[in-house]
Amino acid sequence: MEVRDVLRLSRGQVALLLLLALLAGGLTAARLSAQPVRYTAQSVVFLPGSDQLTSFAVDPLAASFTNALRLPSVFAAAEQASGVSRSTLSSGVELTHVPGDPTVTITLTAPTADAAVQGSQALGRAGLEALAMRQYKIARDGTVGAREALAVADRRVTALVRTLGVVDLEAALSGLSAELASARAQAPGSRQVRALQEQIDRLVAERPRYLQLAAARDAAQEAVTRNAERQSAAEAQIVYARSEDSVLTGPAGQVSNRSTVVRGVLGAVVVAVLAGLALLMLVEGRRLRQQRAARSVPSLHRQPEDVTRVVAAAGDSRL
C-alpha cells in the first residue's frame, strides 16, 4: 500500500469522526432544546425581630429558618397555599443567606411563571410560620409547666401559713414584735409577754421554710410571666408570617438553557469521537491481523503455468 492510499484512508477516518461528532452534537442539541421552558423567581424573606438583633445573633436565626424550610410540613403548607406540587417546591428551591444579613433569599424554579412566584412566596411564609409555631409551642409548654409549679408552690405556702395561723408571716412577725415591745413596756415579765415571745419564736423557727417556699412561688410566677411574654411574641410572629410585609417577591424570569445545551453538546461530541476512535482501532487491528495471517500461510493456489512445470519436473525424475 502506497503512502497516498494511507493518506486517503486517514482522510476517510477523519471524515467519519467528523460525521459522528456532527450527528451526536446535532441530536443532543435538538433534544435539549426541545425540553420544556422553565421559570425562576426570587422571594426575599425578612426575618422577624432581626432589626433588634446584632449581626452575630441574626445568623443563628437565619439558620433556624433555613432548617424549618426543609420540614415536610412546610412543603405541605406551601403546596396547599400556592397550588404548586411538593416535588417542584422541594427539588427546585435554593436558599441564599449572607452572614449578618437579616434576610434570606428563596429562589424557586418551576414550569410556569406563576408557579415560581407563588411557590417561592408560599415557601417563605410557611417557613416563617413554622419557625414562629415552634417558638410558640416552646413558650406554651413552658407556660403550662410554670403555672403547674406556681400552683404547687402556692399550695405549700398557703398550707404553711394556715398551720401557723397567720396570713402573712412577715406581717405577723412585725405585728407581734410591736405588741411584745408594748407589753414589755407596760408589764415586763408578765404572762402576755411570755405568750407573745413564744408566738414570735414559733414563727421565727418556721421563717426559713416559709422564705424558701415563697421564693419558689415567686420564681414560678416570674416563669409564668416570662413564658407568657414569649408566647405573645410568638403569636405576633405568626401574624407577621402571614402578612404581606414578611416576604417580598419579584417577577419571574425565563431560565436560559444555553449553558445546558452547550455542555450537553460538548459531552456528546467528545463521547462520539472517542467511540469512533475505538471503533476505527478495532477495525484496523482486525485488518492487520488478517494480513499477518495471510503472509504466514503458504499459498495453495498456483498459476496454471506453475502447475505444468511441476508436473513436467516430476515426469523427468521418474525417467
Secondary structure, 3 states (H helix, E strand, C coil): CCHHHHHHHHHHHHHHHHHHHHHHHHHHHHHHHCCCCCEEEEEEEECCCHHHCCHHHHHHHHHHHHHHCCCHHHHHHHHHHHCCCHHHHHHCEEEECCCCCCEEEEEEEECCHHHHHHHHHHHHHHHHHHHHHHHHHHHHHHHHHHHHHHHHHHHHHHHHHHHHCCCCHHHHHHHHHHHHHHHHHHCCCCHHHHHHHHHHHHHHHHHHHHHHHHHHHHHHHHHHHHHHHHHHHHHHHHHHHCCCCCEEECCCEECCCHHHHHHHHHHHHHHHHHHHHHHHHHHHHHHHHHHHHHHHCCCCCCCHHHHHHHHHHHHHHHC
